[in-house]
Amino acid sequence: MRSYAKSIALYEKTRKHLAGGVSSNVRYASVPVPLFFARGEGARLYDVDGNVHIDYVLGNGPAILGHAPKKVIDAVAASLAEGQLFAAQHPRETELAERLCGLLPGAEVVRFSTSGTEAVLMAMRLARAFTGRDKILKFEGHYHGWSDQAYISARPPLNEAGPANAPVPVAGSPGMPASVLGDVAVCGWNDLELLEQALERHRGEIAAVIMEPVMVNGGVMPPLPGYLEGVKELCRKHGALFILDEVITGFRVGLRGAQAKFGVTADLSIYAKAVAAGFPLAMVAGRRDVMDTLLDKGVMHGGTYNGNVQSMAAALAALDLLEAEDGAVYRDLEARGRELMQGLAALAAKHKLPILVHGMPAIFQTFFTSAPAPRNYRESAACDRDRMLTLHAALQEEGVRVQQAGKWFLSTTHDKPVIEETLVAADRAMAKMASA
């Protein structure tokens, strides 16, 4: 058994002065306590007790190049002597914006922020100002940040969520005012008929429809064929903007994100996480006429740390690596991801465990279910989460770190030897689980 004595002691000490002992509630999701890590390198994390973890959490997605990628770290280190914040512009912002607009579908202009949650709020405000409407339509199980306006029906208890064909908005946290629920309409995902019904119920009220192009947070569920195109068409029909939240999928499922992969372009797109390979950076990209409301209509967007020197330097260096040979690193990343997915599925069959492995090679999900692959939040909620928690703990004991819900992120440093080592560890973990 691995020892976590130092993490346990540090957690007890930290709780005395840091609320809850963590700086983000999602970090509670570790056993036996939120673990403390001393450093990360490539595909591995090293905790304070000396345990080594092959890391498939990767900071919840940003570390597309692995931990501490040398080119990015060197670029950031070189920028430190130039300063950090000017409350003014600097040339790296110009360079990065130009490169992104030449790369991303539909990106006529961009505006930088610091976190995905902030960028979501900016996109919602732009949509409301542009359309003159107040309501945002979002989907059950899709996560768009923790703010009052966004953290609605992200993981709703089904006994509170209403009927599947007409869900009711459910606040995701105590402390959220009931008033925000009136500004949000909720719909089941991956069903165009349900969306058309929702838009008809709120005819003339919806400023924008927002979604993850792949339902990553709810279980890495891809859109059904034709679904994204159908959503965009319905948005046009009802005068609403189409917003794609690519905070996770952007720069992860491909160089140009999920929109290029599925052949659909949104009016506004939100990016964060992998764009700066682990440094804090987010942005809204999209149509010039919508983005120009920042100037033409005086739509307010601010942020002291927006466009800071180090995040710009990190993103430019990361793009150098990701763009090389028109995204050659993604071809290798996808090959390794497919190898891992197929290997895990084969091990599940070997040990007679009802594990479904599905998703995309750079990010995929393991579910405990004997049912077909889920297509929406309610189907994913029927999977056995307790058994997934048991597998999570068994994998951690064997030196493999995944999200408790069963999500796996890959980086460019998860090479063939790392994948092979992971599968050997997963074989042991599943064998123990099967025998128990």
C-alpha positions in Angstrom: 0.0 0.0 0.0 1.2 3.5 -0.8 1.7 5.9 2.0 0.1 9.3 2.0 1.2 10.4 5.5 2.7 13.6 4.5 -0.2 14.6 2.3 -2.6 13.8 5.2 -0.5 15.9 7.6 -0.2 18.8 5.2 -4.0 18.8 4.5 -4.8 19.0 8.2 -2.3 21.9 8.6 -3.6 23.7 5.5 -7.3 23.4 6.6 -6.5 25.7 9.5 -5.9 28.7 7.3 -7.0 27.9 3.8 -10.8 27.4 3.5 -11.5 23.7 3.1 -7.8 23.1 2.7 -8.0 23.6 -1.1 -8.2 26.5 -3.5 -10.9 24.9 -5.7 -13.7 22.6 -4.6 -13.0 20.2 -7.4 -9.7 19.4 -5.7 -11.5 17.5 -3.0 -11.7 14.6 -5.4 -8.7 12.6 -4.2 -8.3 9.8 -1.7 -7.5 9.5 1.1 -7.3 13.3 1.2 -6.6 16.0 -1.5 -3.0 15.1 -2.4 -0.1 17.4 -2.3 2.4 17.3 -5.2 6.0 18.5 -5.1 6.6 18.7 -8.9 5.5 17.5 -12.3 7.6 16.5 -15.3 6.3 15.2 -18.6 3.6 12.6 -18.0 4.3 12.2 -14.3 3.6 13.9 -11.0 5.6 13.4 -7.8 3.7 13.8 -4.5 5.2 14.9 -1.2 5.3 11.3 0.0 7.5 10.2 -2.9 4.8 8.4 -4.8 5.1 8.7 -8.6 1.9 9.1 -10.6 1.4 8.7 -14.4 -0.9 11.7 -14.7 -4.0 11.6 -16.8 -5.6 14.5 -15.1 -3.1 17.1 -16.4 -4.5 20.0 -14.4 -8.0 19.0 -15.7 -6.8 19.4 -19.3 -4.4 22.3 -19.8 -1.1 20.4 -19.8 -1.4 19.3 -23.4 2.4 19.3 -23.6 2.9 17.5 -20.3 4.2 19.1 -17.1 6.9 21.8 -17.3 7.5 21.6 -21.1 10.9 23.1 -21.7 10.2 25.4 -24.6 7.2 27.0 -22.8 9.1 27.3 -19.5 12.1 28.8 -21.2 9.9 31.4 -23.0 8.1 32.4 -19.8 11.4 32.6 -17.9 12.8 34.9 -20.5 9.8 37.1 -20.3 9.9 37.6 -16.5 12.6 40.3 -16.7 10.4 42.3 -19.0 7.7 42.7 -16.3 4.3 41.2 -15.8 1.5 43.8 -16.0 1.4 47.2 -17.6 -2.3 48.1 -17.5 -1.6 48.7 -21.2 -0.9 46.7 -24.4 2.3 44.9 -25.4 3.4 43.4 -28.7 2.9 39.8 -27.7 -0.8 40.4 -27.5 -0.8 41.6 -31.1 1.2 38.6 -32.3 -0.9 36.0 -30.5 -4.2 37.5 -31.6 -3.1 37.5 -35.2 -1.9 33.9 -35.1 -5.1 32.7 -33.4 -7.3 34.5 -36.0 -5.4 32.8 -38.7 -5.8 29.4 -37.1 -9.3 29.1 -35.5 -12.6 28.6 -37.4 -14.7 31.8 -37.4 -12.2 33.8 -35.4 -12.3 37.2 -37.0 -11.2 38.8 -33.7 -10.4 37.7 -30.2 -10.4 39.2 -26.7 -8.3 37.7 -23.9 -9.2 37.0 -20.3 -7.8 34.8 -17.6 -10.2 31.9 -16.9 -12.8 30.0 -18.8 -15.5 31.1 -16.4 -14.7 34.8 -17.2 -14.7 34.1 -20.9 -18.1 32.4 -20.7 -19.5 35.5 -18.9 -18.1 37.8 -21.5 -19.6 35.7 -24.4 -23.0 35.7 -22.6 -22.9 39.5 -22.1 -21.9 40.0 -25.8 -24.8 37.9 -26.9 -27.3 39.8 -24.8 -26.1 43.1 -26.0 -26.0 42.1 -29.6 -29.5 40.6 -29.7 -31.3 42.7 -27.1 -32.5 39.6 -25.4 -31.8 38.2 -21.9 -32.1 34.5 -21.8 -29.3 32.0 -22.5 -30.2 28.4 -23.4 -27.8 25.7 -22.1 -27.9 22.0 -21.9 -28.1 19.5 -19.0 -24.6 18.2 -18.0 -22.7 20.9 -19.8 -20.3 22.9 -17.6 -19.5 26.5 -18.3 -17.9 27.6 -15.1 -18.9 28.2 -11.5 -20.5 31.6 -11.7 -24.1 32.2 -10.8 -25.1 32.8 -14.4 -23.4 29.6 -15.7 -23.4 27.0 -13.0 -27.0 25.9 -13.7 -28.0 22.3 -14.4 -24.4 21.2 -14.8 -24.9 18.1 -12.6 -28.6 18.4 -11.5 -30.1 15.7 -9.3 -32.6 13.9 -11.5 -35.3 14.2 -8.9 -35.1 18.0 -9.2 -34.4 18.3 -12.9 -38.0 18.0 -14.2 -39.1 15.9 -17.2 -36.5 15.0 -19.9 -38.4 16.8 -22.6 -38.6 20.0 -20.6 -36.0 20.2 -17.9 -36.2 23.0 -15.3 -33.1 25.1 -14.4 -31.4 23.8 -11.2 -28.9 25.9 -9.3 -25.6 24.1 -8.8 -24.7 25.6 -5.5 -26.1 27.2 -2.3 -25.7 30.9 -2.4 -26.9 31.3 -6.0 -29.9 33.7 -6.1 -33.1 32.3 -7.5 -33.3 35.3 -9.9 -30.6 33.9 -12.1 -32.7 30.8 -12.9 -35.1 33.0 -14.8 -32.4 34.1 -17.3 -31.6 30.5 -18.3 -33.5 27.9 -20.3 -32.3 24.3 -20.1 -32.6 21.5 -22.7 -31.6 17.9 -23.1 -28.6 17.5 -25.4 -28.1 15.6 -28.7 -31.8 15.9 -29.7 -32.8 18.5 -32.2 -36.5 18.0 -31.6 -36.1 18.9 -27.9 -34.1 22.0 -28.8 -36.7 23.2 -31.3 -39.4 22.7 -28.7 -37.4 24.7 -26.1 -36.8 27.5 -28.6 -40.5 27.6 -29.4 -41.4 27.8 -25.7 -39.1 30.8 -25.4 -39.7 32.3 -28.8 -38.1 35.7 -29.1 -36.3 35.5 -25.7 -33.1 33.5 -26.4 -30.0 35.6 -26.9 -27.7 32.6 -27.4 -27.5 28.8 -27.3 -24.3 27.7 -25.5 -22.9 24.2 -25.4 -19.7 22.2 -25.3 -19.2 20.8 -28.9 -18.3 17.5 -27.2 -20.1 16.9 -23.9 -16.7 16.5 -22.1 -17.8 17.3 -18.5 -20.7 15.0 -18.6 -18.8 12.0 -20.0 -16.9 12.9 -23.2 -20.0 12.3 -25.4 -19.6 13.4 -29.0 -22.5 15.1 -30.9 -24.7 12.8 -33.0 -24.1 13.2 -36.8 -25.7 16.4 -38.0 -26.5 17.6 -34.5 -24.2 20.6 -34.4 -25.2 21.7 -37.9 -28.9 21.4 -36.8 -28.3 23.5 -33.7 -26.7 26.2 -35.8 -29.6 26.2 -38.2 -32.1 26.5 -35.4 -30.2 29.4 -33.9 -30.4 31.2 -37.2 -34.1 30.4 -37.5 -34.8 31.8 -34.0 -32.4 34.8 -34.1 -30.1 33.5 -31.4 -26.3 33.4 -31.4 -24.6 30.0 -31.4 -21.8 29.8 -28.8 -19.4 26.8 -28.6 -17.5 26.4 -25.3 -14.2 24.9 -26.4 -12.5 25.5 -23.1 -11.5 21.8 -23.0 -11.8 20.7 -26.6 -9.9 23.7 -28.1 -6.2 22.8 -28.9 -6.8 19.4 -27.4 -8.9 17.4 -29.9 -7.0 19.0 -32.8 -5.0 22.0 -33.7 -8.1 23.9 -34.8 -10.4 22.4 -32.1 -13.7 20.6 -32.3 -15.2 23.0 -34.8 -12.7 22.0 -37.5 -13.1 18.3 -36.6 -16.9 18.5 -37.0 -17.1 21.1 -39.7 -19.2 23.6 -37.9 -18.4 27.3 -37.1 -20.0 29.1 -34.1 -20.8 32.8 -33.9 -18.7 33.0 -30.7 -16.2 30.5 -29.3 -14.6 30.2 -25.9 -11.1 28.8 -25.4 -8.8 28.3 -22.4 -6.8 25.5 -20.8 -4.6 23.9 -23.5 -4.1 27.2 -25.4 -1.2 28.2 -23.0 -0.1 24.7 -22.0 -0.9 25.3 -18.3 -0.6 29.0 -17.9 -3.7 31.0 -17.2 -5.3 32.2 -20.4 -8.8 32.2 -21.9 -10.4 34.1 -24.7 -13.6 34.7 -26.7 -13.2 34.5 -30.5 -15.7 35.1 -33.2 -17.6 37.3 -35.5 -16.4 40.9 -35.7 -19.9 42.4 -35.7 -20.7 40.7 -32.4 -17.3 41.4 -30.8 -17.5 45.0 -31.9 -20.2 45.6 -29.3 -17.3 45.9 -26.8 -16.6 49.2 -28.5 -19.8 50.2 -30.4 -22.2 49.6 -27.6 -19.8 50.1 -24.7 -20.1 46.5 -23.5 -17.9 46.3 -20.4 -15.1 43.7 -20.2 -12.1 44.1 -18.0 -9.5 42.3 -16.0 -6.2 43.3 -14.5 -4.5 40.1 -15.5 -5.9 39.9 -19.1 -3.1 39.6 -21.6 -0.4 39.4 -19.0 3.2 39.0 -20.4 3.8 35.5 -19.1 0.6 34.0 -20.4 1.1 35.5 -23.8 4.7 34.2 -23.9 3.5 30.7 -22.9 0.8 30.6 -25.5 3.1 31.7 -28.3 5.7 29.0 -27.3 2.9 26.4 -27.1 1.6 27.3 -30.5 5.1 26.9 -32.0 5.0 23.3 -30.8 1.4 22.5 -31.6 1.4 24.1 -35.1 4.7 22.5 -36.3 4.1 20.6 -39.5 0.4 21.5 -39.4 -0.2 19.8 -36.1 1.9 16.7 -36.5 2.0 16.2 -32.7 -1.8 15.6 -32.7 -1.4 12.6 -35.1 1.0 10.9 -32.6 -1.2 12.0 -29.7 -4.3 10.4 -31.3 -2.4 7.2 -32.0 -1.3 6.8 -28.4 -4.8 7.6 -27.2 -6.4 5.0 -29.4 -3.8 2.4 -28.2 -4.7 3.2 -24.6 -8.4 3.1 -25.2 -8.2 -0.2 -27.0 -5.9 -1.6 -24.3 -8.2 -0.6 -21.5 -11.3 -2.1 -23.3 -9.4 -5.3 -23.8 -8.4 -5.5 -20.1 -12.0 -4.9 -19.0 -13.1 -7.8 -21.2 -10.3 -10.0 -19.8 -11.4 -9.3 -16.2 -15.1 -9.4 -17.1 -15.7 -5.9 -15.8 -18.5 -3.9 -17.5 -16.3 -0.9 -18.4 -17.2 1.2 -21.4 -14.3 3.2 -22.9 -15.4 5.9 -25.3 -14.6 9.4 -26.3 -11.8 11.0 -28.4 -8.2 9.8 -28.3 -6.9 13.0 -26.6 -9.6 12.8 -24.0 -11.9 9.9 -23.2 -14.1 8.4 -20.5 -14.4 5.1 -18.7 -17.9 4.3 -17.5 -19.2 1.3 -15.6 -22.2 0.2 -17.6 -23.6 -2.6 -19.7 -25.8 -0.2 -21.6 -24.8 1.4 -25.0 -22.7 4.5 -24.9 -24.6 7.4 -23.3 -25.7 10.2 -25.5 -26.7 12.8 -22.9 -26.5 13.7 -19.2 -29.4 11.5 -18.1 -28.0 8.4 -19.7 -24.6 9.0 -18.3 -26.1 9.5 -14.8 -27.4 6.0 -15.0 -23.8 4.6 -15.0 -22.3 3.1 -11.9 -20.3 5.9 -10.3 -19.4 4.0 -7.2 -17.6 1.3 -9.1 -15.8 4.0 -11.0 -14.6 5.5 -7.7 -13.3 2.0 -6.8 -11.4 1.8 -10.0 -10.0 5.3 -9.5 -8.6 4.3 -6.1 -7.2 1.0 -7.5 -5.5 2.8 -10.3 -4.0 5.4 -8.0 -2.6 2.5 -5.8 -0.9 1.2 -9.0 0.5 4.7 -9.9 -2.0 5.9 -12.4 -3.9 9.1 -11.7 -7.3 9.7 -13.5 -10.3 11.8 -12.6 -12.6 10.2 -10.1 -15.5 10.4 -12.6 -13.4 8.4 -15.1 -12.1 11.0 -17.4 -8.6 10.6 -19.0 -6.6 13.4 -20.6 -3.5 12.7 -22.7 -0.5 14.9 -23.4 2.2 14.7 -26.0 4.5 13.2 -23.4 2.4 10.1 -23.0 4.5 8.1 -25.4 4.4 4.4 -26.2 6.4 3.3 -23.1 4.2 5.4 -20.8 1.1 3.8 -22.4 2.5 0.3 -22.0 3.3 1.0 -18.4 -0.2 2.4 -17.8 -1.8 -0.8 -19.2 0.3 -3.0 -17.0 -0.8 -1.0 -14.0 -4.4 -1.0 -15.1 -4.2 -4.8 -15.6 -3.2 -5.2 -11.9 -5.9 -2.7 -10.8 -8.7 -4.4 -12.6 -7.5 -7.9 -11.5 -7.8 -6.7 -7.9 -11.1 -5.2 -8.5 -12.5 -8.3 -10.2 -11.2 -10.6 -7.4 -12.8 -8.3 -4.8 
